[in-house]
């Protein structure tokens, strides 16, 4: 096998190697892409692990989907309330449960390609 062929083979293999820390995501980057940041912390990593998806910030991990719930903290303490709905409810004098900003952009971050 030639050196060129060997390097091409290694390059193709490296494409499929994932960072074990996950995919780094920041509020600034997500908002620059036109999405809303759903958390009260400014950055972290989204990790996909055998179907489980979780958010990692420092040494804490938070479940983003059902498969991750058994092994990671509940995301609720750092999940941001939707500020548009908070304002609308306040203006209307309404009370009740305030919906959260959707987690969809985080769930789609670092999604493995088939």
N, C-alpha and C positions, 0 to 999 in steps of 0.2 A: 504494500500500500504506500502511495506517495505521501510526502509530508503535507501537501496541499489537501489531499483527500482526508487524511487523518485530522487536520485542523478543521475542515468543514464538518466532519462527523462530531467532533467535540463541540463545535459551535452550535450545531443542531441540538445536542444534548443539553447544553447550558440554557437554551431558550426555555426549557421545561423545568429548570431548577427554580424553586421559589424561595424567597427570603423567609426563613423560619420565624422572623419577628412579625411578618405580615407586610401589608402595604401601608406606608406612611400616608396619613391624611391630615390636612390642616383646615381650619375654618377659612383662612384666606384663599387657599387653593380651591376649595369646594365652592365658595361664593364667587370666585372669579370665573368658574365654569357655569355660573347661573343657577346653582342649587342653593338651598337654604341649609345652614349648619344646624343640626338637630340637638347638639349637646351643650352643656354648660362649661365644658373644658375646651381649650383651644386646639388641641391636637392629640394624636395617638396613632395606633396601628389597627387596621382591620385584618383579622386573621381568618382564613378559611381552612378548616381542619376536618376532613372526612365528612362534609355536610354541615358541620357545626360552624357558625359564623359568630365571632366575638370581637369586641373592641378592647384593645389593650392600652392602658395608660399607666406608665411607670410599672409598678408591680401588681397592679390590679387589673382584672379582666372582667368584662361585662357581656352577658349574653345578648346577642342581636337576633337570634332565632331560637325556635323550640329545641333543636338538637343541642344547643349550647347551654340551655337553662340548668341542666343537672350538674354542670361542672364550673359554672361561672356566676358571678354576682348578677343580681337584677339590675338592669340598665336604668330603671326609674329614677334613682337619686341624681343622675347626671343628664337625664333626658329633659330637654328644654320645652317649656310650655309654648304654644304657638302665640307669639306676641300680637298678631293681627286679631286673633279671636279673644285674647285677654282684653284688648282695647275695646272691641265691639261689645263684649259682655259688660265691661265697666260703663261704657256709654249708655247701654240699655238698662243698666241697673240689675242685670241678671246675675244669678249665682248658679253654681253647679260645677261639675267636672269640666276642666279646661283641657281640650285636646292638645296633644303634643305635636311638635314638628315631625313630619314623617322621617323614618329611618331609612327609607329607600335608597338615598344616595350612598349611605354607608354600606348597605347590603350589596350594592352593585360594585363597590370599590374592590379592586383586586380579585374579582370573580375569575376563577380558572377558566381558561378557554377549553372547549371540548376537544 
